[in-house]
Amino acid sequence: MATRLEPSSRGELRRTPVAHLLVYALERQLTGSFEFVVTKGEAAALRVVGGHVTKARTSEPVAPLGRVLLELGYVTRSTLDLSRITLTEEGGLHGQILRDAGAITELQLDEALRVQLSDKLGYVFTLSPRTSFAFYSGVDLLEEYGEVRSFDILPVLWRGICLSPPWEQVDATLGRIAHLAITAKPTATFERFCFEADVAGTASVLMAGTTDVGRFTRESQLSIPTARLLLYCLLITKQLAHVDPAVSSSGSAPAPAAPAPEKEEDEPPTLVGRVVVSTLAERTAPPSVESPPNPRGPEPLSLSKIALGGPKATPFLSSAAVRLPQQETKPTVTAPRDSEKSVALKRPEPRGTDHEQRRAEVLEYAKRIDRLDYFDMLGVAHDAAPEAVEMAFLALAKVWHPDRLPSQLMDLVDSCTHIVARLNEAYRTLHDPLVRSKYMLLVREGGATPEAQEYVSRVVQAAQTFQKAEFFAKREEYAKAEELCRKAQEADPTQADYLALLAWLEAMKAENQSRGKTTECISMLDRAVAVSDRCERARYYRGMLYKRLGNMPLALADFRKAVEINPRAADTQSELRLLLRRHGENPQQLSAPAQEAPKRFSGLFRLLKKD
């Protein structure tokens, strides 16, 4: 009988929201597993290592990897369907199957897994407050589930708070500091949250000086609920300090309050679910299981011992992700979008105010941006620090975001969206040191522009489609083979093999056996030979069609050339021997064919050999 694991601590989300659990785990650098159970059977589990979430599993089918890859544009539907067949027959991990087959790169798999993990964590944030949780210290409940990815929790923390705002804790937390002046700590790292551009601009006010909860929520460009959630998020992650308002109002520079003294503990607390840490007084030890919950609600937690770093999630430029219901009875005070506020980043002015000039700029840059590498897109040097990348990204986002278009240019929304999408890619790549180091390999090889990467992706995808066409052709499923071969040829017309197989599939149709139709198929093979004079497949197929027409000299010439290209091709050797005997020539001069003829080179193999 298996021994039942006993959790190190347990609780309910109505007392300790998911945000507080994750922040506490990060602060304490916990390693273990969280398990969440809802009475109706809904469940989830998280694996944390050193406080960072590395895996997530949900009872509901949230963000399947295949769907994520499809939405990111990394795979096609046909590739996904084929990989699912392999997954069903052979088992394993879906991402590894696609990566090993060459359908996606390691970089694309890493990005997709991070998006998937982010979405699953978003689901955990939406669990019912009645959900019970348990923490198992040092235990990996997801040992055989998925791949491990390093993951910075702060961007997801902000997203999760917006998805399911814990208003009771928000009101309690902000109520305790309502009479105090607040400012950003010198050690604050706002860029780790990957805030939307408008949120980042509002948060930068806290970097410039002191304010208070009321003034901040009234004067920010955000809605009042969103501004309150922003303060709450920054408070529980210890990004803000409070100062005495009397000192703040004097002529002297404001001095942030000293951080609360940390109590050294060798072991994690016994009750993660009810731990309460005060921002206004010294942190105390967590209460026992029998202790009543703190009537003031959960308090912010300290991150003073955490080593910052890790990959960043995708920054979202649109504030649509944080549109929240109004929780205030007073009307929302929102500053005009184009007003200049006293923030760290001023909105760069467009290069022209004339609408036609602006239209030309947008269209020209949308067309040109795919030919730029990520450094040129952001206008930063190859050795630019992550902070410089962040600043450049935010500045350009304000210039090119669709929300900045005047009403007369709303037909350019798609162009601006394309520009912003490329800027997002550049930011994600250059701000993450690990991803950036891999990208530098592309820069050195001259394939770092989106245009070049898309070309390579299209060529590789075409080669994979052609492999499928070969597979169905061998099974004599010619209709499916022709469909796939035609797609491959249209995607990459530079491959002679694709055109050659397409011509042969056309020639094998019952309605194409006439002399005229056969001649048309030979013309297609002529074009394939023009693309590559050493295309064995085109030579062999053309020889067969010349043989159909009775033109033995031309058939013999093509078979000879095909054998010269590949002396081990058994089918071609056999046809050539037959024709030589008919013409009275000695077929013994040919080398003996291999006992087992190898497969003809696929388009992908040719591509890799050429590289």
C-alpha positions as CSV (number, residue, x, y, z in Angstrom):
1,M,0.0,0.0,0.0
2,A,1.5,3.4,-1.1
3,T,2.3,5.8,1.7
4,R,0.2,8.9,1.5
5,L,2.2,12.1,1.4
6,E,1.6,14.6,4.2
7,P,1.8,18.3,3.1
8,S,4.2,20.7,4.8
9,S,1.4,23.2,4.9
10,R,-2.2,23.7,3.7
11,G,-4.8,26.5,3.5
12,E,-7.5,28.0,1.3
13,L,-7.2,30.6,-1.5
14,R,-9.9,32.8,0.2
15,R,-7.4,33.5,3.0
16,T,-4.2,33.4,0.9
17,P,-4.6,34.2,-2.8
18,V,-2.4,32.6,-5.4
19,A,-0.4,35.8,-5.8
20,H,0.7,35.7,-2.1
21,L,1.6,32.0,-2.4
22,L,3.8,32.6,-5.4
23,V,5.5,35.7,-3.9
24,Y,6.1,33.8,-0.6
25,A,7.6,30.8,-2.5
26,L,9.8,33.2,-4.4
27,E,10.9,35.1,-1.2
28,R,11.7,31.8,0.6
29,Q,13.1,30.2,-2.5
30,L,11.0,27.1,-1.8
31,T,11.4,23.9,-3.7
32,G,8.5,21.5,-3.8
33,S,5.0,21.3,-5.2
34,F,1.7,23.1,-4.7
35,E,-1.5,21.1,-5.1
36,F,-4.9,22.9,-5.6
37,V,-8.2,21.1,-5.2
38,V,-11.7,22.4,-5.8
39,T,-14.7,20.5,-4.4
40,K,-16.2,20.0,-7.9
41,G,-13.2,18.0,-9.0
42,E,-11.2,20.8,-10.6
43,A,-7.6,20.6,-9.7
44,A,-4.1,21.9,-10.5
45,A,-0.5,21.4,-9.4
46,L,2.6,23.6,-9.6
47,R,6.2,22.6,-9.3
48,V,8.6,25.3,-7.9
49,V,12.3,25.2,-7.7
50,G,14.1,27.9,-5.8
51,G,10.8,29.8,-5.7
52,H,10.4,29.8,-9.5
53,V,7.6,27.9,-11.2
54,T,9.0,25.3,-13.6
55,K,5.9,23.1,-14.4
56,A,2.1,23.4,-14.2
57,R,-0.6,20.8,-14.7
58,T,-4.4,21.5,-14.7
59,S,-7.3,19.1,-14.7
60,E,-8.9,21.2,-17.5
61,P,-7.2,21.2,-21.0
62,V,-5.6,24.6,-20.7
63,A,-3.3,25.7,-23.5
64,P,-2.3,22.4,-25.2
65,L,1.2,22.7,-26.6
66,G,0.0,21.9,-30.1
67,R,-2.5,24.7,-30.0
68,V,0.0,27.2,-28.6
69,L,2.5,26.3,-31.4
70,L,-0.3,26.8,-34.0
71,E,-1.3,30.1,-32.6
72,L,2.3,31.3,-32.5
73,G,2.6,30.4,-36.2
74,Y,5.4,27.9,-35.6
75,V,3.6,24.9,-37.1
76,T,0.8,24.2,-39.7
77,R,-2.3,22.2,-39.1
78,S,-1.1,19.4,-41.2
79,T,2.3,19.2,-39.4
80,L,0.4,19.2,-36.1
81,D,-1.9,16.4,-37.2
82,L,1.0,14.2,-38.3
83,S,2.9,14.8,-35.0
84,R,-0.2,13.8,-33.0
85,I,-0.3,10.5,-34.9
86,T,3.3,9.9,-33.9
87,L,2.5,10.9,-30.3
88,T,-0.4,8.4,-30.2
89,E,1.6,5.6,-31.7
90,E,5.0,6.1,-30.0
91,G,4.3,8.2,-26.9
92,G,6.7,10.8,-25.6
93,L,6.5,14.5,-25.3
94,H,4.8,16.4,-28.1
95,G,7.3,19.3,-28.1
96,Q,10.2,16.9,-28.4
97,I,8.6,15.0,-31.3
98,L,8.1,18.2,-33.2
99,R,11.6,19.4,-32.4
100,D,13.3,16.1,-33.3
101,A,11.4,16.0,-36.6
102,G,12.7,19.5,-37.4
103,A,9.2,21.0,-37.5
104,I,10.2,23.6,-34.8
105,T,13.5,24.9,-33.4
106,E,14.6,24.7,-29.8
107,L,14.1,28.4,-29.5
108,Q,10.5,28.1,-30.7
109,L,9.8,25.2,-28.4
110,D,11.2,27.2,-25.5
111,E,9.0,30.1,-26.3
112,A,5.9,27.9,-26.7
113,L,6.5,26.2,-23.4
114,R,6.8,29.5,-21.6
115,V,3.6,30.8,-23.2
116,Q,1.9,27.5,-22.2
117,L,3.1,27.8,-18.6
118,S,2.0,31.4,-18.4
119,D,-1.5,30.4,-19.6
120,K,-1.8,27.5,-17.1
121,L,-0.7,29.8,-14.3
122,G,-3.4,32.3,-15.4
123,Y,-5.9,29.5,-15.0
124,V,-4.7,28.8,-11.5
125,F,-5.3,32.5,-10.6
126,T,-8.9,32.0,-11.6
127,L,-9.6,29.1,-9.3
128,S,-12.5,29.6,-6.8
129,P,-11.6,31.3,-3.5
130,R,-12.9,28.1,-1.9
131,T,-10.1,26.1,-3.4
132,S,-7.9,24.3,-0.9
133,F,-4.2,24.1,-1.4
134,A,-1.3,22.1,0.0
135,F,2.4,22.5,-0.3
136,Y,4.7,19.5,-0.3
137,S,8.3,20.6,0.5
138,G,11.0,18.9,-1.5
139,V,8.5,16.7,-3.4
140,D,8.0,16.8,-7.2
141,L,4.4,15.8,-8.0
142,L,5.0,16.5,-11.7
143,E,8.2,14.5,-12.1
144,E,7.1,12.7,-15.2
145,Y,5.1,15.5,-16.7
146,G,6.4,17.9,-19.4
147,E,9.7,19.7,-19.7
148,V,11.3,22.0,-17.1
149,R,11.7,25.6,-18.1
150,S,13.1,28.5,-16.1
151,F,10.4,31.0,-15.6
152,D,10.2,34.5,-14.1
153,I,7.0,34.7,-12.1
154,L,6.6,38.4,-11.9
155,P,5.0,39.0,-15.4
156,V,2.5,36.2,-14.7
157,L,1.9,37.6,-11.3
158,W,0.7,40.9,-12.7
159,R,-1.4,39.2,-15.4
160,G,-3.0,36.8,-12.8
161,I,-3.8,39.7,-10.4
162,C,-5.6,41.4,-13.3
163,L,-7.4,38.2,-14.4
164,S,-8.8,37.6,-10.9
165,P,-8.4,40.6,-8.7
166,P,-8.4,39.7,-4.9
167,W,-10.2,42.9,-4.1
168,E,-10.6,42.1,-0.4
169,Q,-6.8,41.9,0.0
170,V,-6.2,44.8,-2.3
171,D,-8.4,47.1,-0.2
172,A,-6.8,45.9,3.0
173,T,-3.3,46.3,1.7
174,L,-3.8,49.8,0.3
175,G,-5.9,50.9,3.3
176,R,-3.0,50.3,5.6
177,I,-0.8,52.7,3.7
178,A,-3.5,55.2,2.6
179,H,-2.0,57.9,4.9
180,L,1.6,57.3,3.9
181,A,3.7,58.7,1.0
182,I,5.0,56.0,-1.3
183,T,7.9,55.8,-3.8
184,A,9.8,53.1,-5.7
185,K,12.7,51.5,-3.8
186,P,16.2,52.1,-5.3
187,T,16.3,48.4,-5.9
188,A,13.0,48.2,-7.7
189,T,13.0,46.3,-10.9
190,F,9.7,47.3,-12.7
191,E,11.0,46.0,-16.0
192,R,10.7,42.4,-14.8
193,F,6.9,42.7,-14.8
194,C,6.8,43.3,-18.5
195,F,4.1,45.9,-18.0
196,E,2.0,47.1,-20.9
197,A,3.3,50.4,-22.3
198,D,0.6,52.6,-20.6
199,V,1.1,50.7,-17.3
200,A,4.8,51.0,-17.5
201,G,4.5,54.7,-18.1
202,T,2.2,55.1,-15.1
203,A,4.5,53.0,-12.9
204,S,7.5,55.2,-13.8
205,V,5.8,58.1,-11.9
206,L,6.8,56.1,-8.7
207,M,10.4,56.2,-9.9
208,A,10.4,60.0,-10.2
209,G,9.3,60.9,-6.6
210,T,6.8,60.4,-3.9
211,T,3.0,60.2,-4.2
212,D,0.2,58.6,-2.2
213,V,-2.5,56.1,-3.0
214,G,-5.3,58.6,-3.5
215,R,-3.3,61.0,-5.7
216,F,-1.7,58.1,-7.7
217,T,-5.1,56.5,-8.6
218,R,-6.7,59.8,-9.4
219,E,-4.0,61.2,-11.7
220,S,-2.8,58.1,-13.5
221,Q,-3.7,57.4,-17.1
222,L,-5.2,54.1,-16.0
223,S,-8.6,53.4,-14.6
224,I,-8.9,53.6,-10.8
225,P,-9.2,49.8,-10.4
226,T,-6.2,49.1,-12.6
227,A,-4.1,51.7,-10.8
228,R,-5.0,50.2,-7.4
229,L,-4.1,46.7,-8.7
230,L,-0.8,48.1,-9.9
231,L,0.0,49.5,-6.4
232,Y,-1.0,46.3,-4.8
233,C,1.2,44.2,-7.1
234,L,4.2,46.4,-6.5
235,L,3.6,46.4,-2.7
236,I,3.3,42.7,-2.2
237,T,6.5,42.2,-4.3
238,K,8.3,44.8,-2.1
239,Q,9.0,47.2,-5.0
240,L,7.7,50.2,-3.1
241,A,8.8,52.0,0.1
242,H,6.7,54.2,2.3
243,V,7.9,57.5,3.8
244,D,6.6,59.8,6.5
245,P,4.4,62.4,4.8
246,A,5.7,65.1,7.1
247,V,9.3,64.4,5.8
248,S,8.0,64.1,2.3
249,S,6.4,67.5,2.4
250,S,9.5,69.2,3.8
251,G,12.2,70.6,1.6
252,S,14.5,67.7,2.1
253,A,14.7,64.7,-0.2
254,P,12.4,61.9,0.7
255,A,14.1,59.0,2.4
256,P,12.6,55.6,1.9
257,A,11.6,53.7,5.0
258,A,14.1,51.1,6.1
259,P,13.1,47.6,5.2
260,A,11.7,45.5,7.9
261,P,14.3,43.4,9.6
262,E,14.4,39.8,8.3
263,K,14.1,37.0,10.8
264,E,16.5,34.2,9.9
265,E,14.8,30.8,9.7
266,D,16.4,27.5,8.8
267,E,13.1,25.8,7.8
268,P,10.1,27.0,5.8
269,P,7.0,28.1,7.8
270,T,4.6,25.4,8.9
271,L,1.6,27.1,7.3
272,V,2.1,28.8,4.0
273,G,-1.6,29.3,3.6
274,R,-1.9,31.8,6.5
275,V,1.5,33.4,6.6
276,V,1.1,37.2,7.2
277,V,4.0,39.6,6.9
278,S,3.7,43.2,7.8
279,T,5.1,46.1,5.7
280,L,4.8,48.5,8.6
281,A,6.4,46.4,11.4
282,E,8.9,43.6,11.9
283,R,7.9,40.4,10.2
284,T,6.8,37.8,12.7
285,A,6.8,34.0,12.6
286,P,3.8,32.5,10.9
287,P,0.9,31.4,13.1
288,S,0.2,27.8,13.9
289,V,-2.6,25.8,12.2
290,E,-5.0,26.7,15.0
291,S,-4.3,30.4,14.8
292,P,-7.2,32.6,13.5
293,P,-6.6,34.4,10.2
294,N,-5.4,37.9,10.3
295,P,-8.5,40.1,10.2
296,R,-6.6,42.7,8.1
297,G,-5.9,40.2,5.3
298,P,-2.6,39.0,3.8
299,E,0.3,41.5,3.9
300,P,3.0,42.1,1.3
301,L,6.0,39.9,1.5
302,S,9.7,40.7,1.3
303,L,11.8,39.9,-1.8
304,S,15.1,41.2,-0.3
305,K,16.8,37.8,-0.4
306,I,15.9,36.8,-3.9
307,A,18.5,36.8,-6.7
308,L,16.8,38.5,-9.6
309,G,17.0,37.2,-13.1
310,G,15.5,34.5,-15.4
311,P,13.7,34.7,-18.7
312,K,11.1,37.4,-19.3
313,A,7.7,36.7,-20.6
314,T,6.2,38.5,-23.5
315,P,5.4,42.2,-22.8
316,F,2.0,43.1,-24.0
317,L,1.7,46.6,-25.6
318,S,-2.1,46.7,-25.4
319,S,-3.8,47.5,-22.1
320,A,-6.8,45.3,-23.2
321,A,-5.5,42.5,-21.0
322,V,-6.2,44.5,-17.9
323,R,-9.6,46.1,-18.6
324,L,-11.3,45.7,-15.3
325,P,-14.7,46.4,-13.9
326,Q,-15.1,49.6,-12.0
327,Q,-14.9,48.9,-8.3
328,E,-15.1,52.6,-7.2
329,T,-18.3,54.6,-6.7
330,K,-16.5,57.7,-7.7
331,P,-16.1,58.4,-11.5
332,T,-12.9,57.4,-13.2
333,V,-10.5,60.3,-13.9
334,T,-8.4,59.4,-16.9
335,A,-5.9,61.7,-18.5
336,P,-6.0,62.2,-22.3
337,R,-3.9,59.6,-24.1
338,D,-1.7,62.1,-25.8
339,S,-1.1,64.3,-22.8
340,E,2.5,64.5,-21.7
341,K,3.0,63.4,-18.1
342,S,6.0,63.7,-15.8
343,V,7.2,60.2,-16.3
344,A,10.6,58.7,-17.0
345,L,9.8,58.0,-20.7
346,K,8.4,60.8,-22.8
347,R,6.4,59.8,-25.9
348,P,8.6,60.4,-28.9
349,E,6.9,62.7,-31.4
350,P,6.2,61.2,-34.8
351,R,8.5,62.5,-37.5
352,G,5.7,64.3,-39.2
353,T,2.4,65.7,-38.3
354,D,0.9,65.7,-41.8
355,H,-1.4,62.7,-42.2
356,E,-0.1,61.8,-45.7
357,Q,3.5,62.0,-44.5
358,R,2.6,59.9,-41.5
359,R,0.8,57.4,-43.8
360,A,3.9,57.1,-45.9
361,E,6.1,56.6,-42.9
362,V,3.9,53.8,-41.5
363,L,3.6,51.9,-44.8
364,E,7.3,52.3,-45.6
365,Y,8.5,51.1,-42.1
366,A,6.0,48.2,-42.1
367,K,7.4,47.1,-45.4
368,R,11.1,47.6,-44.4
369,I,11.0,46.2,-40.8
370,D,11.1,42.5,-41.9
371,R,14.5,43.2,-43.5
372,L,16.0,44.5,-40.3
373,D,17.5,42.5,-37.5
374,Y,16.3,43.0,-34.0
375,F,19.1,45.4,-33.0
376,D,18.3,47.6,-36.0
377,M,14.5,47.5,-35.2
378,L,15.1,48.9,-31.7
379,G,18.0,51.1,-32.7
380,V,20.4,49.6,-30.1
381,A,24.0,48.4,-30.3
382,H,24.9,44.7,-30.2
383,D,26.3,45.2,-26.7
384,A,23.3,47.2,-25.4
385,A,22.3,46.4,-21.8
386,P,18.8,45.0,-21.1
387,E,17.8,48.3,-19.6
388,A,18.7,50.1,-22.9
389,V,16.6,47.5,-24.8
390,E,13.7,48.1,-22.5
391,M,13.9,51.9,-22.9
392,A,14.1,51.7,-26.7
393,F,11.2,49.3,-26.9
394,L,8.9,51.4,-24.8
395,A,9.8,54.5,-26.7
396,L,9.1,52.9,-30.1
397,A,6.0,51.2,-28.8
398,K,4.5,54.6,-28.1
399,V,5.3,55.8,-31.6
400,W,4.1,52.9,-33.6
401,H,1.2,51.4,-31.5
402,P,-2.1,51.4,-33.4
403,D,-3.7,53.4,-30.5
404,R,-1.6,56.3,-31.5
405,L,-3.1,56.6,-35.0
406,P,-5.4,59.5,-35.7
407,S,-8.9,58.7,-36.8
408,Q,-8.0,59.7,-40.4
409,L,-5.4,56.8,-40.6
410,M,-7.4,54.0,-39.0
411,D,-6.9,51.9,-42.2
412,L,-3.3,51.5,-41.1
413,V,-4.1,49.5,-38.0
414,D,-2.9,46.3,-39.6
415,S,0.4,47.9,-40.6
416,C,1.0,49.3,-37.1
417,T,0.0,45.9,-35.5
418,H,2.7,44.2,-37.7
419,I,5.3,46.8,-36.6
420,V,4.4,46.3,-33.0
421,A,4.5,42.5,-33.3
422,R,8.1,42.8,-34.7
423,L,9.1,45.1,-31.9
424,N,7.7,42.7,-29.4
425,E,9.8,39.9,-30.9
426,A,12.9,42.1,-30.8
427,Y,12.3,43.0,-27.2
428,R,11.7,39.4,-26.1
429,T,14.8,38.2,-27.9
430,L,17.2,40.9,-26.8
431,H,16.1,41.4,-23.2
432,D,16.6,37.7,-22.3
433,P,20.4,36.9,-22.1
434,L,19.9,33.2,-23.0
435,V,17.7,33.8,-26.0
436,R,19.9,36.7,-27.1
437,S,23.0,34.5,-27.1
438,K,21.3,32.1,-29.4
439,Y,20.1,34.9,-31.6
440,M,23.6,36.2,-32.0
441,L,24.4,33.0,-33.9
442,L,21.9,34.0,-36.5
443,V,23.3,37.5,-36.6
444,R,26.8,36.1,-37.4
445,E,25.4,33.8,-40.0
446,G,23.5,36.6,-41.7
447,G,20.0,35.1,-41.1
448,A,18.8,37.3,-38.3
449,T,16.1,39.3,-40.0
450,P,12.4,38.1,-39.8
451,E,12.4,37.9,-43.6
452,A,15.4,35.5,-43.6
453,Q,13.9,33.5,-40.7
454,E,10.5,33.3,-42.4
455,Y,12.2,32.1,-45.6
456,V,14.1,29.4,-43.8
457,S,10.9,28.4,-41.9
458,R,9.0,28.3,-45.2
459,V,11.7,26.2,-46.9
460,V,11.9,23.7,-44.0
461,Q,8.1,23.5,-43.8
462,A,8.0,22.8,-47.6
463,A,10.6,20.0,-47.2
464,Q,8.5,18.4,-44.4
465,T,5.4,18.6,-46.6
466,F,7.3,17.0,-49.4
467,Q,8.4,14.1,-47.2
468,K,4.7,13.5,-46.4
469,A,4.0,13.5,-50.1
470,E,6.6,10.9,-50.7
471,F,5.1,8.8,-47.9
472,F,1.6,8.8,-49.4
473,A,3.0,8.2,-52.9
474,K,4.7,5.0,-51.7
475,R,1.4,3.9,-50.2
476,E,-0.2,4.6,-53.6
477,E,-2.5,7.3,-52.1
478,Y,-1.8,9.5,-55.1
479,A,-4.5,12.1,-54.5
480,K,-3.1,13.0,-51.1
481,A,0.4,12.8,-52.3
482,E,-0.4,15.3,-55.1
483,E,-2.1,17.7,-52.8
484,L,0.9,17.8,-50.4
485,C,3.5,17.9,-53.3
486,R,1.7,20.8,-54.8
487,K,1.8,22.7,-51.5
488,A,5.5,22.0,-51.1
489,Q,6.2,23.2,-54.7
490,E,4.3,26.4,-54.3
491,A,6.0,27.1,-51.0
492,D,9.5,26.5,-52.4
493,P,9.6,26.5,-56.2
494,T,13.4,26.3,-56.2
495,Q,13.4,22.5,-55.5
496,A,13.5,20.4,-58.6
497,D,12.5,17.3,-56.8
498,Y,9.1,18.9,-55.9
499,L,8.3,19.7,-59.5
500,A,9.5,16.3,-60.7
501,L,7.3,14.3,-58.3
502,L,4.3,16.5,-59.1
503,A,4.9,15.9,-62.9
504,W,5.1,12.2,-62.3
505,L,1.9,12.1,-60.2
506,E,0.1,14.0,-63.0
507,A,1.5,11.5,-65.6
508,M,0.2,8.5,-63.7
509,K,-3.4,9.7,-63.8
510,A,-5.6,7.6,-66.1
511,E,-6.8,10.7,-68.0
512,N,-3.2,11.8,-68.7
513,Q,-2.0,8.7,-70.6
514,S,-2.4,10.3,-74.0
515,R,0.5,11.5,-76.1
516,G,-0.4,15.1,-75.7
517,K,-0.8,14.9,-71.9
518,T,2.4,12.9,-71.6
519,T,4.2,15.6,-73.5
520,E,2.9,18.3,-71.1
521,C,4.2,16.3,-68.2
522,I,7.6,16.0,-69.9
523,S,7.6,19.8,-70.2
524,M,7.2,20.0,-66.4
525,L,10.2,17.7,-66.0
526,D,12.1,19.9,-68.5
527,R,11.6,22.7,-66.1
528,A,12.7,20.6,-63.2
529,V,15.9,19.7,-65.0
530,A,16.4,23.4,-65.8
531,V,16.2,24.1,-62.1
532,S,18.8,21.4,-61.3
533,D,20.6,19.5,-64.0
534,R,21.5,16.8,-61.4
535,C,18.0,16.1,-60.3
536,E,18.0,12.3,-60.4
537,R,14.2,12.1,-59.9
538,A,13.5,14.3,-62.8
539,R,15.8,12.4,-65.1
540,Y,14.3,9.0,-64.1
541,Y,10.7,10.2,-64.5
542,R,11.4,11.9,-67.8
543,G,13.1,8.7,-69.1
544,M,10.0,6.7,-68.2
545,L,7.8,9.1,-70.1
546,Y,10.0,9.2,-73.1
547,K,9.8,5.4,-73.0
548,R,6.0,5.6,-72.9
549,L,6.2,7.7,-76.1
550,G,8.6,5.2,-77.7
551,N,11.5,7.7,-77.9
552,M,14.1,5.3,-76.7
553,P,17.2,7.4,-77.5
554,L,16.0,10.2,-75.2
555,A,14.9,7.7,-72.6
556,L,18.3,6.0,-72.7
557,A,20.1,9.4,-72.3
558,D,18.0,10.3,-69.2
559,F,18.5,6.9,-67.6
560,R,22.3,7.1,-68.3
561,K,22.4,10.6,-66.6
562,A,20.3,9.3,-63.7
563,V,22.7,6.4,-63.1
564,E,25.6,8.8,-63.3
565,I,24.0,10.9,-60.6
566,N,23.2,8.0,-58.3
567,P,24.9,4.7,-59.4
568,R,23.0,2.9,-56.6
569,A,19.5,3.6,-57.9
570,A,18.1,0.1,-58.5
571,D,15.1,1.1,-60.5
572,T,17.1,3.3,-62.9
573,Q,19.7,0.5,-63.3
574,S,17.0,-2.0,-64.2
575,E,15.5,0.3,-66.9
576,L,18.9,1.2,-68.3
577,R,19.9,-2.5,-68.6
578,L,16.7,-3.3,-70.4
579,L,17.1,-0.6,-73.0
580,L,20.8,-1.4,-73.5
581,R,19.9,-5.0,-74.3
582,R,17.2,-3.8,-76.8
583,H,19.9,-1.7,-78.5
584,G,22.4,-4.5,-78.5
585,E,24.8,-2.9,-76.1
586,N,26.5,-4.7,-73.2
587,P,24.8,-3.9,-69.9
588,Q,27.6,-5.6,-67.9
589,Q,29.5,-2.3,-68.1
590,L,27.2,-1.0,-65.4
591,S,28.1,-1.4,-61.8
592,A,26.0,-3.9,-59.9
593,P,23.1,-2.3,-58.1
594,A,23.1,-2.4,-54.3
595,Q,21.2,-5.2,-52.6
596,E,18.9,-2.7,-50.9
597,A,18.5,0.6,-52.7
598,P,18.5,3.6,-50.3
599,K,15.7,6.0,-50.2
600,R,16.0,8.9,-52.7
601,F,17.1,12.2,-51.1
602,S,14.1,14.2,-49.8
603,G,13.9,17.9,-50.2
604,L,14.9,18.5,-46.5
605,F,18.0,16.3,-46.9
606,R,19.1,18.2,-50.0
607,L,18.6,21.5,-48.1
608,L,20.7,20.3,-45.2
609,K,23.4,19.0,-47.4
610,K,23.6,22.3,-49.3
611,D,23.9,24.2,-46.0
